């Protein structure tokens, strides 16, 4: 989730889940990135970490953040993973994306096409009302 940049400095990020292909050992572990990213907002600390988890990325998992002004608590499959202080207190937009990095090709992977399958997305506002 990233700030709307309705003013230039309101662009901090709460990264709920980020995985690079080289962070996956199929059937064993996946290093899942989560945390805060400063971008151009000096009030949001750079506090991002790729945490090795005993999950298979090919399976469905629940990646979550409980976000309040000033704190973000991250979990995977309902297990608490990490907490970050200094989360943005302004509105954020949810962005989902998959990226391909052709410059990381090892020469025999031209047929590989990244996929990103989402089963569902949920969100609540401060009053715990369903918003999405």
Residue pairs with C-beta under 8 A, 6 or more apart in sequence:
1 13
1 14
1 15
1 16
1 65
1 67
1 92
1 93
1 94
1 95
2 11
2 12
2 13
2 14
2 39
2 92
2 93
2 95
3 10
3 11
3 12
3 13
3 39
3 41
3 88
3 90
3 91
3 92
3 93
4 10
4 90
4 91
4 92
4 93
5 11
8 40
9 40
9 41
9 42
9 43
10 41
10 88
10 90
11 39
11 40
11 41
12 36
12 37
12 38
12 39
12 41
12 43
12 44
12 87
12 88
13 36
13 37
13 39
13 44
13 92
14 35
14 36
14 65
14 67
14 72
14 87
14 88
14 92
15 33
15 34
15 35
15 36
15 37
15 48
16 34
16 63
16 64
16 65
16 74
17 32
17 33
17 34
17 63
17 76
18 32
18 33
18 34
18 50
19 30
19 31
19 32
19 33
19 57
20 31
20 33
21 114
22 104
23 30
23 31
23 32
23 33
23 50
24 30
24 31
24 57
26 56
26 57
26 58
27 56
28 54
28 56
29 52
29 53
29 54
29 55
30 52
30 53
30 55
30 56
30 57
31 50
31 51
31 52
31 53
32 50
32 51
32 53
32 55
32 63
32 76
32 81
33 48
33 49
33 50
33 51
34 48
34 49
34 51
34 63
34 65
34 74
34 81
34 82
35 47
35 48
35 49
35 72
35 74
35 82
35 84
36 44
36 45
36 46
36 47
36 48
36 72
36 84
36 86
36 87
37 44
37 46
37 48
38 44
38 45
38 46
41 88
43 86
43 88
44 86
44 87
44 88
45 84
45 85
45 86
47 84
47 85
47 86
49 82
51 81
51 82
53 76
53 81
55 61
55 76
55 77
60 119
61 76
61 77
62 75
62 76
62 77
62 78
63 74
63 75
63 76
64 74
64 75
64 76
64 78
65 72
65 73
65 74
65 75
66 72
66 73
66 75
67 73
67 87
68 87
68 126
69 87
69 88
69 89
70 85
70 86
70 87
70 89
71 83
71 84
71 85
71 86
71 87
72 83
72 84
72 87
73 80
73 82
73 83
74 80
74 81
74 82
74 83
74 84
75 81
94 121
94 123
94 132
96 116
96 118
96 121
97 116
98 114
98 115
98 116
99 114
100 113
100 114
121 132
122 130
122 132
123 130
123 131
123 132
124 130
124 131
125 131
